[in-house]
Amino acid sequence: MNHLDSIDTTILRTLQSEGRISNAALAERVGLSASACSRRLDILEKSGVIKGYHARLSHKALDYRMIAIVHISLSGQFAKTLAEFEAAVKRCPNVLVCYLMSGEYDYILRIAARDLEDYERIHRDWLSALPHVVKINSSFALREIIDRPNVGLA
């Protein structure tokens, strides 16, 4: 989808802040009939603009009190090396985010752990076992300042 009009943008902005809004309420909010709003949503979903609908869980409330930022260097950046690493890291349940990076490190991960002992387990059982890893550099978040789930829409 190359172009979002003002109605699409309003739909997206509304869904970002009120993901459980009914189609009827959303349609009223954006000034469309329920069927027209439903068609718009279908197009936004099928085009990939809307990737899904999720409950936003509190890691802290679920006893994951530690967030680690982990920089990983691989032995090379061959397509096979990257593919093998990426397939393996996707299986690690504590990895919340993984980015392929430019610069000094090949990947940056955000990992949730219950505490330092749990992170040690994740490091030992998961991170150290990832294929082609030659360096792991871990930092621990002291305090969350902002964790914005939504993108700013014009």
N, C-alpha and C positions, 0 to 999 in steps of 0.2 A: 504494500500500500504506500503510494508515494505522497499522497496529500490527505491531510486530515482537515476537515472543515471545522467551523466553530462548534457545531453540534457534536461531532466526534470528540473534540477536545473536552467539551463539557461532560460528555458521557465518561470519558477516561478519568477526568478530574474527580467526578462524583464517585466512581467505583474505587479509586485509590483511597478515598476517605471513608466510604461507606460500602464496603464490598458485599454486604448482605442485603443491600437495598433490593426491593422487589422490582420486577420489570415495570409494573404499573406505576410505581412511585418514581422510578427513573425516567420513564416516558413523560410523566407530568413535569418533572423537574426540567427536562430539556425541551419541552414543548412539542412532543411528538405523540402519535397514537401508540398504543402498546405494541401493535403489530409492526409499525415502522421502526420503533425502538428495538424490537427483537431482531429485525432484519439487520439493523446497523450493528448490533452486538455480534450477530453471526458473522458478518463481514470482518469486523475487528478481530474476532477469534480466529477465523480461517486464514486471515492474512498474517497472523502472528503478532499483531500489535498487542493483543491480550494473550498472555502466555498461560494463564490459569487463574484460579481462585484459591486462596489459601487462608488458613487461620494463622495469625502471627503469634507464635508462642513465646513466652518469657523463658529464656534460658535460665535465668536466676531462679525463677519460681520452680523450675524443674531440677534444681540443684546443680546446674552447670554454672559455677561461679567464676570460672577462669576462661579467658579468651587468650589464645596464643596466636601470634602472627609469625608464620614460619616461612623463611626464605629457603628455597631448595635449588641447588646446582646439580645438573646432570653431567654425565660423562661426555655428552655430545648432543647435538641438536638434529640428528638424522630423523627422518620421518618415522622410522620404525621405533627408535628410542623414545620419541615423544609419545607416540601412540601407545606403547607398552606402559609408560609411566602413567599416562592419563587414564587408561583402562584400570590400572591398579588403584590409583588414588580415588577413583569414583566408588570403589568398594569400601573405603574407610568411612564408617558412619559418623565420626566426629568432625570430619572436614565439612565446614559450612560453605566455604567458597574456595575456589582454586582458579588462579589466573596464570596464563602463559604470559611471560613478561619480556620486555626488552631490558637491556641494561645488565648489571652485574649478576643477577640471579635469573634462573630460568623460570621459576614458578614462585608465586606467593600464595600461601594458604591461610585461611582463618579457621581456627580449630576451637571447638568448645570442649572443655574438660571440667570435671567436678572439682578438682583440686590439683595440687602439684604431683601427688602420687598418681592420680589418674592420667595426667599429662605424661608422666614418666612411662606408664603402661602404653599409652598411645604411641609415644616415641619409639619404644622398644618393639612393640608388636606390629605396628603399622608403618610408621614413617621410615624406620631403619630397614624395613623389609621391601620398600618400594624399589622397583628395578631402576638401575642406572644412576642412583643417587650417589654423589660424591661429597656433598656438603649440605648440612642442615644447620640453619641459624634460627634460633627461636627467641622471640621477645614476648613479654607478657603485658597485656593491657592492665593498667592500674585503675582506670576509671573510664567508663563509656561517656563520651560527651554528646555524640549524636550517632544515631543509627537510623538513617532515613530510608524507609522502605519504598518511598515514592519518588518518582522523577518530577521535577518542576515542569509544568506545562504552561505554555504561553497563552 
